[in-house]
């Protein structure tokens, strides 16, 4: 779903109250449905956007709802803010409000209008995490993540997932990476699109040897690339930074 122009206010008006019905990614292993909302902010309103989000978080902290949200900044590609939200089932998306926010709803609506005025465009898609292709999720959020988005040839999806399961996943397990998640798009994008995420501490991690090469060796990696390349149409990498000051994580 893509929204531009005067519709951006509708996006924020709907999305912001909905944040607080969503779980934090590491909160439970069975929350495999993921909603990705991406917001592009007007170049001259970035400071206003951040200030409004910070005020929004301040109000939320006082209300102390049970569930939280995290916000990420794109460091490559289009400058965008990304909200990743997790559910155990689609029915949870029907929940629009947290009862604890009732007394502060007027404040949130006012701040939401400020946020909306800063947003130029946005889009949303829903994908599903694939536990059989991922490492178990931990409880600590990484400072940064590298996301790889891959569009697979429609008739090669099964061959692609089989290869990821049999060769890439064991390599990631052997490499010692703390975070490795694989997902497939369900709504809002091509159904043959997959994404993988690995956690980073800083940009310097990318100067180190790739975890896959470390696990497979140079020759093994070349063999893997030779197998996977005929199965895909395109691949894109981007890096995102976690913004803890613009996020709300309830106390355990």
Secondary structure, 3 states (H helix, E strand, C coil): CEEEHHHHHHHHHHHHHHHHHCECHHHCCCCCEEEEEEEEECHHHHHHHHHHHHHHHHHHHHHCCCCCECEEEECCCCCCEEEEEEECCHHHHHCCCCHHHHHHHHHHHHHHHHHHHHEEEEEEEEEEECHHHCCCCCCCCCCEEEEEEEEECHHHHHHHHHHHHHHHHHHHHHHCCCCEEEEEEEECCCCCEEEEEEEECCHHHHHCCCHHHHHHHHHHHHHHHHHHHCCEEEEEEEEEEECHHHCECCCC
